Structures are given as structure tokens and as C-alpha cells.
Amino acid sequence: MKPTVHDIASHAGVSLATVDRVLNRRPGVSARTREKVDKAVHELGFVRDVAAANLAKGRTYPLTFLIPSNDNSFMRGLRLALDEARDRAGVERIAIRLVDVPAFDAAALARALKDAAADQPAGIAFVAVDAPEVAVAASEVIAAGIPLVTLVSDLSGTERDHYAGIDNAAAGRTAASLLGRFAGGPQGKVAVLAGSMLVRDHRERCEAFASVMARDFPTLELLPVLEGRDDPAVVERLVAALFSGLDDIVALYSLGAGNRGLVKALESVPAERRPVVIAHELTETTRGALQSGLIDAVLNQDAGHEVRSAIRVLKAKADGLPVVADQERIRIDIFLKDNLP
């Protein structure tokens, strides 16, 4: 049988009330008595169920999520996942506060992190912009003892407790392998469309993609990266201008969001000139483009899994509990028109 608080009290020769004060680190216990209780806990092998204790006390975890305010399907999906988490708030004993932050604005994100920390939540999750001022603000959050999780896009340093997102270098390598095979090995140009190289997930995808393309598909020439700010209108203008100026583009890798604009631009490209296209995130837009043949493959990450992972990790960190790494690993799904769910 597992040892109980009654066993600890008997072993240490103290009252149940004293054991409770020691386990919950409340005042009113002498150092000598606290040492006796701690020794009994160690000798008996007592493992406290922190989650059950918090449930009994009715503890609620206030969590703050900082999300870019740009209008694209993936961020809408992330917000939907947060809404679903709010629906479970009573069961999970969480209170989620959502803060919109201008997309790719490092200064605004740094201010939002500091403002969020001032409220002393149980944890903060944010989509990172990999910039020095954000790293400084993140370090201040950690120094204040507030658990911090990066969501979707990570920081280059270690100024956070956990990253809830896919392996973006693996995603970039996978995209290159698919694109090179689908393109069939001809000579030609490959366009690369990012949101912003200020965010680490886009930068890692791009670098890994370029490395594999150079190694395995040297006859395909990569064009300079276009940055569409994950904005459908900007993406549409950039892609339309690209195809009006060049006639030897054989493939395109869209490693960010804004795919509504990408699809609109591709619809205007004559069928005989349409490139092989690899994109990210399975949304209503990319699903339709897969079915129509405008997009050849989509790499997807589960926004709901990422939000649930961030919540689990923040609660565990707030309780001083370990994180189960395998449970928090976010997989990369590959969709073709043949395997759409």
C-alpha cells in the first residue's frame, strides 16, 4: 500500500495538521519539526498527488496566451483551439486569457510579455518572434518564477520552459524531399514563400529546405525568399507578381500561412505553367486546393494538440511536476488529396 499522511504523522510523531502545513509549505512549524516530517516523507517513500491536492483545494490556474493578430486560417485555428480549451475550463480548473499581439512585432510582443507577467498568472504561452528584446522579456518572466511556453514558433536561446510545436527543420527537409520528387527533376526555378524570417519556425524550415534541395536536387534553382507576412492579400500580390515576371518556375514551397492569397494567385496561372506546390497547415483553403490539384501536398501540425500541450506543461510547471516528453511531442502529418480525412 502507498504511504498516507496518517503514516507520515505516526512516523514523525506529529499531528495531521502539522504534516499538512509542512507538505503545503505553510508557516507555523519549527525547523526541527519540519525536518522530522521531511525525513518521514523520504523514509516512507511518500509521493504527493499534487493534482489531487489542488483539486481538493479548488485551485484554478490562470493562464495567459499571446497570439498574433494576423488574419490567416492557421491563427484562426489556434484561437478555435483556445476556445475549445475554455469550454473545458471548469474540468481542467483553468482560466485562459487571450491577448492579441501585432504579428511579427518584436517590440509589441516584448511589452505584452512584461504586461502579462505583471498579473502573475500561473503560466504564459506565446508565439515567439526570435528577437533580442523578446528574449530579454522572456528571461524576465522566467526570473519571476512564471512558467513560460513557446507555442508554434520557438526562441533560439533557452529563455522558456518548453516549446509546444513541431520540429520545423524536419518539416523543411520533408517539404524539400516531396517537392523534388514531385517536380520530377527538371531544370527550373523554385519559389519559396515565408511569413517572416524573424520567426524561428519559418527560418528553420527555410534553411533545412534549402540544404536538402542543394544536396539532392541541384538542378532546381532556389529563388530569393519572399516574405508575405502571413497576410493573404500580401501573399496574393507577391505570387502574382512572381509569375508575371518569370516563366520557368517549376515549384513553390509555401512555408508559412496566408494560403488564401496563394490559392487565388495560382488560380490565375495558366494550367500548363502551374508549379508543384507544397504548403503548410490543412485548412478549408488548402483542403480545397489539394482536391482541385492546385496544391500537391500539405504538411500539417495539430493546433489543438499544441494548445492542450501548452496547458498541460504550464500546469505541471506550476506544480513543480515533470513533463512527459512523449505526450508533448507534436507530430508532422502529410496530406495528399488521396488521404484527406
N, C-alpha and C positions, 0 to 999 in steps of 0.2 A: 504493500500500500504506500501511496505517496504521503510524505510527512505533511502535517497540517499546522496551522498557527497554534492549535492546542498543544501539539507535540513540542513546538518551539518554546512555548510558555513553560511547560513542565520541565524541559531540559535545562532551560536557563534559570528556572526558579523565579519567574516574574509573572505578572498578570497579563491577561489577554490585551488589556488596554495599552500596556507598555509595549508589547510586541507590535501592536498596530501603529503606535507612534513611531517606533523605530523603522518599521517597514516603509512608512509613508514620510519618513524624514521630517517629522514634526518636532517642535521644541518640547521641553519639559522632561527630558531624560538625561541623566548624568552620563558622562563619557564612559564610566566604568560599566554602567548597566547596558548602555548601547553596545559596548564591546562584548558583553556576555551574550546578548541577543544575536549579534552578528556571528559570533563563534558557534552558537547553536544552529543557526541557519546553515553555516558551512558544514558542520559535522553531520547534520541530518540530511544534507543534500536537498534542502528545500528550494524549489523553483517557483517563484511567484507568477501567477497568471495575471499579468498587468492588464490585459484586455478585460478579463472578468472583473478585476477590481475597479477599473474605470466605469464599466457598465453598472456595477453596483452603486457607484457614486454618482452616476448620471452625467459623467464628463462629456462635454461636447468639444470637438476640435474645430476651431475657426481657421479656415484655410483660404489663402488669397492666391488667385490665378491672374497673371498678367499676360494678356493675349493681344497680338497685333490687330489693329482695327481695319486692315485692308479687306476689301470685298472680293474674296475668292472662295471657291467651293470648299477647299480643304479647311480654311479657318471657320467657315460656317459649320462644317462637320465637327470641328473641335468644340465649338460653342454648343452644338447639339449634344455632344457627349457630356459636357458640363451640366447642361440642363437635365439630362438623364441622371447624373450623379446627384443633383439637387433633389430629384424625386425620391432618391434613396436616403436622403439626409437623416431622416428620423431613425432608420435602421442602422446606418453607419455612424450616427452621432457626429455628423459634420455640419458645418455651416460654411458654405462656399461664397466668397465674394469675388466677382469678376471685374477686373479693371482693364479697360481698353487703352492701348498704348499705340501711338503712331508707328506704322510699320517701318522697320529699318532705321529708326531714330534712336541712336545710342544715348544721346543726352536725355531724351524723354524717358527712356527705359531706366536709366540710372536714377533719375528723380523718382520714378514710380516705385522702384525697389526700396529706396530710402523711406518714402512715404508709407509704403506697406509695412516696413519693419517697425515704424514708429507706433503702429497699432498693436504690436506684439502678438501676432497671430501664432497659431500652433505650427504653421509652416507656410512657405511661399513656393509656388511653381511658376515658371516664366519661360517664354520662348526667347532664347538668348540672341542678342546681337553681340558678336565677338569683337568687342572694342574695349580699350583700356578703362574708360570711365565706368563701363558696366562691370568689368572685373573688380574694380575698386569697390563699387557699391555692393556687389555680391560678397566680397570679403567682409565688409562691414556687417552684413546680415548674418554671416556665419559667426563672426566675432561676438555678435549679440546673443548667440545661442539659439537662433531660429533656424530650424531645418529648411534646407533650400534644395529644390529640384529643378533642373533644366528640362524643358519639355520640347520635343521635336528637334530643336537645334541646341547644340552644346556650347560651352566655353572652352577655350584652348587650355586654360590653366586648371587648377583643382579647386576653384572657388565655388564649390557646391557639394552637396551630399550625394547626389545621384543624378543620372541622366536617363530620362524616360523617352526613348526613341530608337530608331533602327540604326544599324551600322551603315552609315552613309557612304563610307569608302567601298563597302561590299556592294551597295546599291549601284554606285557608279561603275564598278567593274562589271556587274551583271548587265547593266544597260549597254555597255560597250560590246560585250560578247553577243548579246541579242542583235544589236544594230548591225554589227559587222557581218553576222551570218545572214540576216535578212537582206542586207544590201547586195549580197551575192559577190562581193569582191571586186566591183568595177572601180575604175578611177573616178574621182569626183570629189566634191566638197561636202563637208558635214557641218551643219549649223548647230550651235549649242546655245540654248536659251536658259538663262538663270533668272532668279528673282533679284538677288543682290549678292555679290561676293563678300559682303560684310558679315553674312551669317555663315557659321561654320558648316552646317549641313550642306549648303549649296557649294561651298568651296571644296569640301571633301569629295562630294560626288563628282565635281568637275575635274579635280586633279586625278582621281582614280580612273575616271572615264578616259581622260587624255592619255594616261600611262598605258592602258590596255590597247587603245586604238593605235598608238605608236608602235607597240610591240607586235600586235597580232594582225593589224590591218593597215600597213604602212602606205598602201596606195590611196587611202582615203585621207584627204587633207582637211584638218580642222580649221574652221574659220574663227576669228576672234569672238569671244563670248559676248552675247547680247544680254543686257540686264533689263528685264521687263518689270521689276518692282512687284512681281506677283499681281499686277494690275491687268485685268483682261483688255482694257482699252489700249494701254501702252503696248502690251504684247501683240495685239492685232496690228497696230501701226508698224511695229518693228518687223514682224514677219512679212507683212505685205510689202514693205519697202525692200526687204531682203530678196524676195522672189521677183520683184520687178527689176532689180539691178543685176541679178545673176541667173544664168540659165543652166548651170551644171551642178546644182545642189542635189545630191542623191539621198541624203539622210538628214534627220534633225533629231536632236535629243533635247527634250524639254525637262529640265531637272528641277524646276520649281512649280509654282502654281500659275494662275491666270490662263488656264487652258480653254476657257470660253473664247477668249480672244484668239488663241492659236487655232482653234477649230474654224472660227469664222474666216480667218486668213487662208487656211488650207482649202476651204470650200471654193475660194476664188482662183486657186491654182489649177490650170488645165490638167485633166486626168493623166495625160502622158508625161507630165512633169512632176507629178506628186511624189514626194520623197518617202522613204521609210521613216516612220516616226515612232520613237519610244518616249513615253511620258510617265509622269508620276501621279499617283492618287486616283483610285477608282471612284469617280463621282458620276452624277447623271450625265454630265457633258462627255467625259471620257468613255463612259459605257456606250453612249450613242455613237461616238466616233470609232470605237472598236467594231461595233456592229456594222457600220457603214464602210469600213475599210480606210478611213482617214488616219487612224492610229493603228499601229501594228501590235504593240504590247504596252501594258501599263504595270509599273511597279507600285505596290500599294503598302501603306502602313495603316494599322488599325488605330484611328484616333481614340476610339472608346477604350481600347486596351491601354493606350498611353495615359489617358486621364485616370483610369482606375489604378494603374501602376503608380502614378504620382501620388494619389491619395493614400494608397497602402504604405508607400515608403515614408511619406510625411508623418503619418500616424505612428509608424514603427519608430521613426527617429525621435518623435516627441516623447515616446515611452521608453526610449533607450533600448529598443529591441533590435535584433539583427534583421537584415533584409534577405529574403530568399531570392538569390540571383536568378535561378532558373525560372521562377514565376514571373520575374520582371523583364525577361528578355523579350524584346519586340521583334517579331519575325517580318521578313520581306515576302510578300505574296506577289506572284507574277500572273497576270491575267492576259489571255488572248481572247478573241471573240469565241473561240471554241470551248472555253471553260468558264464563261461568265456565270456567276451564281444567280 
